[in-house]
Amino acid sequence: MANRTARLLLTVSRVKAAIAAAGAVAATLSLSGCSSVFFYPDNVTYITPDRLNLSYEDVYLNTADGETLHGWWLPAETTQSPPRGTVYFLHGNAQNISSHILNVAWLPAEGYNVFAIDYRGYGNSTGAPDIGGALHDTESGLRWLVNQPDVQGDPVFLLGQSLGGALGVALASEWVQREETPELSGVVLDGTFSGFRGIAREKLGNFWLTWPLQIPLSWTIPEDYEGVNRIAAISPVPVLVIHSARDGIIPFHHGKALYEAAEEPKEFLQTDTPHAATFVIPAYKQMVLDFLSRASN
């Protein structure tokens, strides 16, 4: 009987610990508005463009709410004047631009300038990340970019990967609907989820502690952040949606949903790589270059 009592007490204590852990997770996610589902920044410098034999400049820009964002400007490596255009790169949710730069390091050799920024709380950018702040940062970066002399009169493209694509849909739709200038020439979305609420529910539903909370916590995310509701407003700017059939992070159905919700002109590229590994395949690079070329005309 003593052993059975001890086991019962041990079981009860484990249940209490699990309930307490679930409560802590719920409280943390509630306070952060589910931001911890989306943002995993660090300030480690993994690689700099010069290590890839690329010319670059550090860019620091100030946001209207007092943060300082860090970015890299990579000029096109071309003798032709002007360059083919400029690509504004919005990276995924983990680490910082130094771990994502390989995704666009091939573009300068193809005649494109590249501008990449870190959202607040990432790398050398100040502040702490949240959805609203990151959306503000992406617009701050684009406004800085389009005012640079090296960009004037040339095509400007937005390339967003994963989280960066979700932020990019919101930014591009607002830019188009407000008739901002210069106009975007094209938008490329690679491995992007179809909505913040939808992916939050999926990710919270994968963990037993947060499974019961997936619906109430997802409702802490404002509805106007959902990409499937916004992507149609990017038209008439051409959109290329890229998604891998074996993406283990953002399931394939997210890319299909975004494509189906988009208005013409639109294209879909189904790939076969791990998440955010599109540009290790030369053929996929060429397909993106072909899209940029078509969108420029």
Secondary structure, DSSP 8 states (H G I E B T S, - for coil): -HHHHHHHHHHHHHHHHHHHHHHHHHHHHHHHTTHHHH-EE-------GGGGT---EEEEEE-TTS-EEEEEEE----SSSS-SEEEEEE--SEE-HHHHGGGTTTTGGGTEEEEEE--TTSTT--S---HHHHHHHHHHHHHHHHTSTTTTTS-EEEEEETHHHHHHHHHHHHHHHTT-SS---EEEEES--S-HHHHHHHHHHTSTTTGGGHHHHHTTS-GGG-HHHHGGGGTTS-EEEEEETT-SSS-HHHHHHHHHHS-SSEEEEEE-SSTT-GGGSHHHHHHHHHHHHHHH-
